């Protein structure tokens, strides 16, 4: 963002501009997700792009392959970033959104035009306590640049991989600034998967000008399945990985994308762009890769904990893994807060979070130092606290303890298919019967006058 935009829309501290009444937002047709703890420049923020519409520049070599990729900011700096690369590759291949899908540059991503007249059928929820965002990519995987060249030259194109669906769920605990990102890969065949996170590694001449980490400040613990940065000059990040299959972590210094294109970044701690024409910071990245092999429903949980200093962060992290039915973690923070998370790879298991019991896909329980127990359930048939059952209108809900072991719930929904109004006319005489319908099952349409 430029200085004028920031002064007008981000810095509300002088009282001259009121912040918006909302924080996070989702554009279900375009597929843009903005997740915020608040509107201050130092508040936690994440961006994800995931759409049934093609996202790209329109040229055959310029299409993005980054559906479900996430950029994450905290304490005024970009900690994890997306540089138009596939967040999870399959057998070494990237998303190849071009095949079989029409596109029209950025317009194709932002507007709802045939043949993509429907929003993505993904869960979304935002409250003062939590954000829930879900992205889905079920298109082919290939080698986009090589495939285009082969087609232009009349050569054989390598077979595409088309049996994999990647669903990414983001749970954001706003009060604690913790991100739980769950990748679910469903496939018919066995594949090699590689999840990718990117960290800035500035050129030595740019240290102090832009935020980033030197290679020796990025520490991988293979046994613990974690990555922890240790910069003494700015915000840091801890990353924990838990998988339904054995994982292998690795880091590689590389250009920010496979084409070797260097990019721009922000200057200083106020996140303002360099005010110099055509100036590009030269930087490489540390590519954090988590690799595994499997078929069927594979789950990888990434717990991202931004830290303001080297010392801040968690006090204990206990991973729950080794069972094919349930995996997750128990996290304790320095202020006494606790975060408990369980997920079922097959989407249907008993989820035990101490006093909280659920049956289904996902359950999150948060205990802050001074607040009630709160959390999220996704795809659950039942929920109870201390043996007292909660009323789940849908299988997806935010819940909170309201006393005496009782739970209040707020349902989480997905968009419905567009409502069709018939007859498809805008003029009639006397009277006519008008019907409204949607292809989404179990949907009631209300008309308010």
DOZANU-82985 format. One line per 3 residues: number of its first residue (from 0); for each residue x, y, z negated of C-alpha. Coordinates in nm, 3 decimals, padded with zeros to 5 digits, always signed. Layout:
! residues N
NUM = X Y Z | ...
***
This chain:
! residues 449
0 = +00.000 +00.000 +00.000 | +00.122 +00.353 +00.065 | +00.171 +00.622 -00.200
3 = -00.151 +00.811 -00.119 | -00.364 +00.497 -00.135 | -00.204 +00.391 -00.463
6 = -00.252 +00.731 -00.623 | -00.617 +00.738 -00.521 | -00.730 +00.381 -00.570
9 = -00.491 +00.207 -00.809 | -00.373 +00.458 -01.069 | -00.686 +00.537 -01.267
12 = -00.500 +00.628 -01.586 | -00.539 +01.007 -01.550 | -00.918 +00.972 -01.559
15 = -00.972 +01.153 -01.229 | -01.094 +00.835 -01.058 | -01.309 +00.567 -01.216
18 = -01.205 +00.209 -01.139 | -01.457 -00.009 -00.954 | -01.706 -00.200 -01.167
21 = -01.578 -00.532 -01.029 | -01.230 -00.681 -01.017 | -01.219 -00.983 -00.786
24 = -01.392 -01.031 -00.452 | -01.429 -01.282 -00.169 | -01.522 -01.237 +00.196
27 = -01.681 -01.577 +00.276 | -01.693 -01.527 +00.654 | -01.345 -01.380 +00.700
30 = -01.196 -01.598 +00.427 | -01.009 -01.332 +00.227 | -00.981 -01.376 -00.150
33 = -00.870 -01.100 -00.389 | -00.830 -01.212 -00.751 | -00.752 -00.942 -01.008
36 = -00.723 -00.913 -01.385 | -00.778 -00.537 -01.348 | -00.699 -00.237 -01.133
39 = -00.376 -00.119 -01.293 | -00.064 -00.165 -01.082 | +00.078 -00.397 -01.350
42 = -00.230 -00.621 -01.374 | -00.213 -00.976 -01.241 | -00.328 -01.012 -00.881
45 = -00.341 -01.289 -00.621 | -00.439 -01.303 -00.256 | -00.541 -01.611 -00.058
48 = -00.655 -01.647 +00.303 | -00.868 -01.946 +00.399 | -01.129 -01.943 +00.667
51 = -01.326 -02.158 +00.907 | -01.240 -01.883 +01.156 | -00.894 -01.875 +01.306
54 = -00.665 -01.630 +01.131 | -00.397 -01.492 +01.360 | -00.268 -01.228 +01.594
57 = -00.425 -01.374 +01.906 | -00.111 -01.475 +02.094 | -00.021 -01.843 +02.127
60 = +00.310 -01.790 +01.943 | +00.172 -01.548 +01.684 | -00.099 -01.748 +01.510
63 = -00.063 -01.786 +01.138 | -00.048 -02.136 +00.994 | -00.121 -02.031 +00.637
66 = -00.478 -02.120 +00.545 | -00.488 -02.166 +00.164 | -00.152 -01.991 +00.111
69 = -00.129 -01.772 -00.201 | +00.066 -01.457 -00.287 | +00.086 -01.379 -00.658
72 = +00.178 -01.056 -00.838 | +00.227 -00.966 -01.205 | +00.382 -00.678 -01.399
75 = +00.402 -00.468 -01.084 | +00.604 -00.718 -00.880 | +00.545 -00.992 -00.624
78 = +00.653 -01.321 -00.784 | +00.532 -01.581 -00.532 | +00.469 -01.475 -00.176
81 = +00.328 -01.604 +00.150 | +00.512 -01.542 +00.475 | +00.274 -01.702 +00.724
84 = +00.386 -02.059 +00.653 | +00.179 -02.368 +00.580 | +00.136 -02.416 +00.203
87 = +00.132 -02.798 +00.229 | +00.286 -02.968 +00.532 | +00.188 -03.318 +00.645
90 = +00.461 -03.546 +00.782 | +00.668 -03.232 +00.838 | +00.398 -03.070 +01.053
93 = +00.228 -02.735 +00.999 | -00.132 -02.631 +01.036 | -00.215 -02.595 +01.404
96 = -00.535 -02.393 +01.396 | -00.522 -02.313 +01.768 | -00.632 -02.655 +01.889
99 = -01.004 -02.673 +01.960 | -01.089 -02.339 +01.803 | -01.156 -02.006 +01.975
102 = -00.987 -01.696 +01.839 | -00.977 -01.326 +01.909 | -00.689 -01.188 +01.706
105 = -00.782 -01.029 +01.374 | -01.140 -00.985 +01.498 | -01.183 -01.362 +01.501
108 = -01.090 -01.375 +01.135 | -01.303 -01.088 +01.013 | -01.631 -01.105 +01.201
111 = -01.901 -01.369 +01.204 | -01.956 -01.443 +01.571 | -02.055 -01.769 +01.741
114 = -01.946 -02.041 +01.734 | -01.863 -01.968 +01.365 | -02.187 -01.819 +01.229
117 = -02.159 -01.972 +00.881 | -01.957 -01.887 +00.571 | -01.720 -02.142 +00.425
120 = -01.891 -02.393 +00.197 | -01.654 -02.331 -00.093 | -01.702 -02.245 -00.459
123 = -01.650 -01.888 -00.580 | -01.701 -01.731 -00.921 | -01.575 -01.418 -01.095
126 = -01.641 -01.307 -01.453 | -01.453 -01.101 -01.713 | -01.290 -01.423 -01.834
129 = -01.225 -01.639 -01.526 | -01.195 -01.644 -01.150 | -01.267 -01.957 -00.947
132 = -01.169 -01.962 -00.580 | -01.165 -02.249 -00.335 | -01.016 -02.269 +00.013
135 = -01.055 -02.552 +00.264 | -00.849 -02.643 +00.570 | -00.957 -02.950 +00.768
138 = -00.801 -02.868 +01.104 | -00.514 -03.043 +01.281 | -00.146 -03.043 +01.188
141 = +00.119 -03.019 +01.456 | +00.421 -02.820 +01.573 | +00.254 -02.506 +01.711
144 = +00.551 -02.344 +01.885 | +00.681 -02.667 +02.033 | +00.333 -02.773 +02.144
147 = +00.274 -02.447 +02.331 | +00.610 -02.469 +02.507 | +00.547 -02.832 +02.600
150 = +00.207 -02.747 +02.743 | +00.348 -02.457 +02.947 | +00.625 -02.679 +03.082
153 = +00.392 -02.970 +03.151 | +00.567 -03.191 +02.899 | +00.408 -03.441 +02.663
156 = +00.262 -03.292 +02.345 | +00.332 -03.479 +02.022 | +00.021 -03.635 +01.867
159 = -00.166 -03.414 +01.621 | -00.250 -03.524 +01.268 | -00.624 -03.481 +01.225
162 = -00.726 -03.702 +00.931 | -00.618 -03.466 +00.647 | -00.833 -03.215 +00.458
165 = -00.657 -02.973 +00.223 | -00.874 -02.820 -00.048 | -00.708 -02.566 -00.278
168 = -00.877 -02.456 -00.602 | -00.756 -02.157 -00.803 | -00.860 -02.114 -01.167
171 = -00.742 -01.782 -01.311 | -00.750 -01.735 -01.690 | -00.760 -01.356 -01.699
174 = -00.696 -01.296 -02.068 | -00.375 -01.501 -02.058 | -00.263 -01.425 -01.701
177 = -00.231 -01.797 -01.621 | -00.304 -01.949 -01.280 | -00.400 -02.315 -01.231
180 = -00.377 -02.408 -00.863 | -00.496 -02.756 -00.769 | -00.424 -02.898 -00.425
183 = -00.636 -03.193 -00.316 | -00.532 -03.376 +00.002 | -00.781 -03.628 +00.140
186 = -00.672 -03.856 +00.424 | -00.742 -04.191 +00.584 | -00.376 -04.272 +00.656
189 = -00.065 -04.256 +00.440 | +00.135 -03.935 +00.479 | +00.437 -03.749 +00.347
192 = +00.330 -03.422 +00.186 | +00.541 -03.120 +00.097 | +00.397 -02.826 -00.097
195 = +00.579 -02.495 -00.056 | +00.624 -02.188 -00.278 | +00.845 -01.894 -00.180
198 = +01.059 -01.673 -00.406 | +01.240 -01.356 -00.295 | +01.620 -01.383 -00.284
201 = +01.748 -01.035 -00.188 | +02.076 -00.975 -00.012 | +02.349 -00.884 -00.264
204 = +02.354 -00.526 -00.135 | +01.984 -00.492 -00.222 | +02.000 -00.615 -00.583
207 = +01.832 -00.352 -00.799 | +01.646 -00.203 -00.503 | +01.387 -00.477 -00.470
210 = +01.267 -00.741 -00.711 | +01.385 -01.096 -00.662 | +01.605 -01.370 -00.800
213 = +01.960 -01.481 -00.738 | +01.998 -01.852 -00.657 | +02.142 -01.926 -01.003
216 = +01.836 -01.762 -01.165 | +01.603 -02.026 -01.012 | +01.628 -02.334 -01.230
219 = +01.466 -02.663 -01.134 | +01.408 -02.934 -01.392 | +01.345 -03.250 -01.195
222 = +01.256 -03.461 -01.497 | +01.014 -03.200 -01.632 | +00.872 -03.120 -01.289
225 = +00.920 -02.748 -01.341 | +01.080 -02.437 -01.196 | +01.173 -02.143 -01.418
228 = +01.328 -01.811 -01.317 | +01.564 -01.628 -01.553 | +01.614 -01.276 -01.420
231 = +01.726 -01.036 -01.698 | +01.602 -00.732 -01.504 | +01.235 -00.792 -01.443
234 = +00.934 -01.023 -01.449 | +00.989 -01.396 -01.426 | +00.772 -01.695 -01.349
237 = +00.738 -02.052 -01.474 | +00.595 -02.321 -01.246 | +00.488 -02.666 -01.369
240 = +00.386 -02.946 -01.131 | +00.171 -03.251 -01.215 | +00.079 -03.502 -00.945
243 = -00.124 -03.816 -00.895 | +00.184 -03.967 -00.723 | +00.555 -03.950 -00.813
246 = +00.693 -03.605 -00.726 | +01.032 -03.482 -00.608 | +01.124 -03.113 -00.638
249 = +01.386 -02.934 -00.434 | +01.491 -02.578 -00.352 | +01.644 -02.459 -00.026
252 = +01.768 -02.112 +00.067 | +01.624 -02.023 +00.405 | +01.470 -01.745 +00.612
255 = +01.113 -01.669 +00.503 | +00.961 -01.867 +00.790 | +01.069 -02.136 +01.034
258 = +01.122 -01.884 +01.314 | +01.388 -01.707 +01.106 | +01.209 -01.372 +01.120
261 = +01.314 -01.136 +00.843 | +01.046 -00.924 +00.687 | +00.973 -00.617 +00.480
264 = +00.916 -00.599 +00.107 | +00.851 -00.338 -00.161 | +01.099 -00.105 -00.327
267 = +01.143 -00.053 -00.699 | +00.904 -00.141 -00.976 | +00.617 +00.079 -00.856
270 = +00.543 -00.138 -00.548 | +00.562 +00.150 -00.302 | +00.681 +00.082 +00.046
273 = +01.004 +00.229 +00.172 | +00.937 +00.569 +00.327 | +01.181 +00.519 +00.610
276 = +01.077 +00.451 +00.966 | +01.135 +00.097 +01.096 | +01.339 -00.001 +00.791
279 = +01.337 -00.370 +00.713 | +01.488 -00.519 +00.400 | +01.692 -00.823 +00.496
282 = +01.618 -01.108 +00.259 | +01.614 -01.482 +00.242 | +01.391 -01.693 +00.024
285 = +01.415 -01.987 -00.206 | +01.176 -02.246 -00.067 | +01.048 -02.450 -00.362
288 = +00.929 -02.781 -00.221 | +00.735 -03.046 -00.409 | +00.723 -03.370 -00.210
291 = +00.528 -03.694 -00.243 | +00.377 -03.972 -00.034 | +00.024 -04.112 -00.050
294 = -00.309 -04.184 +00.111 | -00.669 -04.132 +00.013 | -00.732 -03.857 -00.243
297 = -00.405 -03.701 -00.360 | -00.392 -03.428 -00.626 | -00.113 -03.186 -00.716
300 = -00.164 -02.936 -01.001 | +00.056 -02.624 -01.011 | +00.050 -02.419 -01.332
303 = +00.190 -02.069 -01.273 | +00.281 -01.860 -01.578 | +00.418 -01.509 -01.510
306 = +00.654 -01.383 -01.783 | +00.729 -01.016 -01.846 | +01.076 -01.098 -01.980
309 = +01.311 -01.394 -01.981 | +01.197 -01.504 -02.325 | +00.821 -01.472 -02.300
312 = +00.602 -01.762 -02.197 | +00.480 -02.093 -02.322 | +00.599 -02.270 -02.637
315 = +00.503 -02.622 -02.533 | +00.376 -02.790 -02.218 | +00.254 -03.151 -02.229
318 = +00.170 -03.315 -01.900 | -00.105 -03.576 -01.869 | -00.015 -03.814 -01.588
321 = +00.056 -04.179 -01.517 | -00.314 -04.264 -01.493 | -00.484 -04.299 -01.157
324 = -00.809 -04.175 -01.309 | -00.715 -03.847 -01.483 | -00.424 -03.603 -01.488
327 = -00.371 -03.258 -01.636 | -00.185 -03.074 -01.910 | -00.199 -02.926 -02.261
330 = -00.039 -02.581 -02.290 | +00.038 -02.384 -02.609 | +00.136 -02.015 -02.599
333 = +00.328 -01.801 -02.844 | +00.019 -01.611 -02.961 | -00.159 -01.932 -03.064
336 = -00.372 -01.962 -02.750 | -00.417 -02.306 -02.596 | -00.513 -02.417 -02.245
339 = -00.630 -02.772 -02.171 | -00.697 -02.898 -01.819 | -00.810 -03.231 -01.676
342 = -00.883 -03.335 -01.316 | -00.998 -03.665 -01.165 | -00.833 -03.758 -00.832
345 = -01.140 -03.963 -00.733 | -01.368 -03.676 -00.847 | -01.555 -03.884 -01.104
348 = -01.403 -03.974 -01.440 | -01.447 -03.918 -01.813 | -01.260 -03.594 -01.893
351 = -01.156 -03.579 -02.260 | -01.047 -03.238 -02.388 | -01.055 -03.317 -02.761
354 = -01.395 -03.192 -02.890 | -01.505 -03.111 -02.534 | -01.620 -03.399 -02.318
357 = -01.718 -03.389 -01.953 | -01.777 -03.637 -01.676 | -01.688 -03.549 -01.320
360 = -01.414 -03.374 -01.124 | -01.251 -03.091 -01.321 | -01.263 -02.940 -01.672
363 = -01.074 -02.644 -01.818 | -01.086 -02.542 -02.186 | -00.929 -02.221 -02.318
366 = -00.887 -02.134 -02.685 | -00.758 -01.782 -02.737 | -00.621 -01.669 -03.072
369 = -00.929 -01.469 -03.172 | -01.204 -01.567 -02.929 | -01.452 -01.852 -02.882
372 = -01.379 -02.161 -02.678 | -01.446 -02.101 -02.309 | -01.389 -02.284 -01.988
375 = -01.486 -02.407 -01.644 | -01.627 -02.736 -01.518 | -01.642 -02.834 -01.150
378 = -01.830 -03.129 -01.005 | -01.944 -03.251 -01.347 | -02.257 -03.445 -01.433
381 = -02.237 -03.386 -01.811 | -02.074 -03.153 -02.064 | -02.075 -03.159 -02.444
384 = -01.894 -02.996 -02.737 | -01.873 -03.180 -03.065 | -02.135 -03.425 -02.942
387 = -02.387 -03.152 -02.850 | -02.480 -03.166 -02.482 | -02.490 -02.849 -02.271
390 = -02.748 -02.775 -02.005 | -02.581 -02.795 -01.662 | -02.813 -02.656 -01.394
393 = -02.545 -02.736 -01.138 | -02.230 -02.944 -01.163 | -02.017 -02.626 -01.146
396 = -02.031 -02.378 -01.433 | -01.849 -02.143 -01.668 | -01.923 -02.215 -02.033
399 = -01.864 -02.051 -02.371 | -01.920 -02.152 -02.732 | -02.195 -01.944 -02.890
402 = -02.192 -02.093 -03.241 | -02.285 -02.416 -03.417 | -02.124 -02.615 -03.139
405 = -02.371 -02.482 -02.882 | -02.256 -02.393 -02.532 | -02.395 -02.130 -02.297
408 = -02.342 -02.195 -01.926 | -02.335 -01.983 -01.612 | -02.374 -02.170 -01.285
411 = -02.118 -02.144 -01.005 | -02.254 -02.159 -00.650 | -02.139 -02.198 -00.292
414 = -02.280 -01.987 -00.006 | -02.582 -02.129 +00.172 | -02.614 -02.158 +00.547
417 = -02.759 -01.839 +00.696 | -03.135 -01.806 +00.660 | -03.319 -01.848 +00.988
420 = -03.625 -01.627 +01.036 | -03.883 -01.737 +01.291 | -04.030 -01.638 +01.527
423 = -03.721 -01.476 +01.671 | -03.899 -01.156 +01.779 | -03.899 -00.799 +01.657
426 = -04.242 -00.699 +01.790 | -04.583 -00.864 +01.747 | -04.950 -00.761 +01.755
429 = -05.207 -00.810 +01.482 | -05.046 -01.082 +01.270 | -04.807 -01.376 +01.300
432 = -04.674 -01.644 +01.073 | -04.313 -01.587 +00.966 | -04.102 -01.873 +00.832
435 = -03.766 -01.865 +00.656 | -03.542 -02.170 +00.631 | -03.182 -02.278 +00.573
438 = -03.000 -02.599 +00.652 | -02.855 -02.607 +00.298 | -03.040 -02.875 +00.099
441 = -03.207 -02.810 -00.237 | -03.237 -02.438 -00.167 | -03.531 -02.215 -00.260
444 = -03.578 -01.887 -00.074 | -03.742 -01.601 -00.265 | -03.888 -01.285 -00.117
447 = -03.893 -00.974 -00.333 | -04.103 -00.678 -00.237
***
